[in-house]
Amino acid sequence: MLEDHDRVLEVGTGTGSTAARLSWRVGERNVISVEVDAELSEQAGKTLAAAGYAPRLGPQ
């Protein structure tokens, strides 16, 4: 169970939906999401930004 201000490493950013939920729950500064597909990571970054979230994403 996630607690406020927990730090989370997500492997496989995909569309960014889970990273957005995690950012909402624990704060975007506490979320690192890694995606090996650079194009998918870039698109997830755009989607997250449009939703108002900016977790750390990599690689881009």
C-alpha positions in Angstrom: 0.0 0.0 0.0 1.3 3.4 -0.9 1.7 6.1 1.7 2.1 9.8 1.3 5.5 10.8 0.0 6.6 7.2 -0.8 9.1 7.0 -3.6 8.1 4.8 -6.6 10.1 3.3 -9.5 7.8 2.2 -12.3 9.3 -0.1 -14.9 7.4 0.3 -18.2 5.9 3.7 -18.6 3.6 2.7 -21.4 1.0 5.4 -22.0 1.8 7.1 -18.7 -1.5 6.4 -17.1 0.0 4.6 -14.1 2.7 7.3 -13.7 -0.1 9.9 -13.6 -1.9 8.0 -10.9 1.3 7.5 -8.9 2.1 11.2 -9.3 -1.3 12.1 -8.0 -0.9 9.7 -5.0 2.6 10.3 -3.8 3.6 13.5 -5.7 5.4 13.7 -9.0 8.8 14.3 -7.4 8.5 10.9 -5.9 7.9 9.0 -9.1 10.5 7.7 -11.6 9.1 5.8 -14.6 11.4 4.0 -17.0 10.5 3.0 -20.6 13.0 1.4 -23.0 11.0 2.4 -26.1 12.1 6.1 -26.7 9.1 6.9 -28.8 6.7 5.6 -26.3 8.5 7.4 -23.5 8.3 10.7 -25.4 4.6 10.3 -26.1 4.0 9.4 -22.4 5.8 12.6 -21.4 3.5 14.7 -23.6 0.4 12.9 -22.3 1.5 13.4 -18.7 2.3 17.1 -19.3 -1.1 17.6 -20.8 -2.6 16.1 -17.7 -0.5 18.4 -15.5 2.0 15.9 -14.3 5.8 15.8 -14.6 7.3 12.7 -13.0 10.9 11.8 -13.9 10.9 9.8 -17.1 13.7 7.9 -18.7 15.3 7.4 -21.0 14.2 10.1 -23.4 
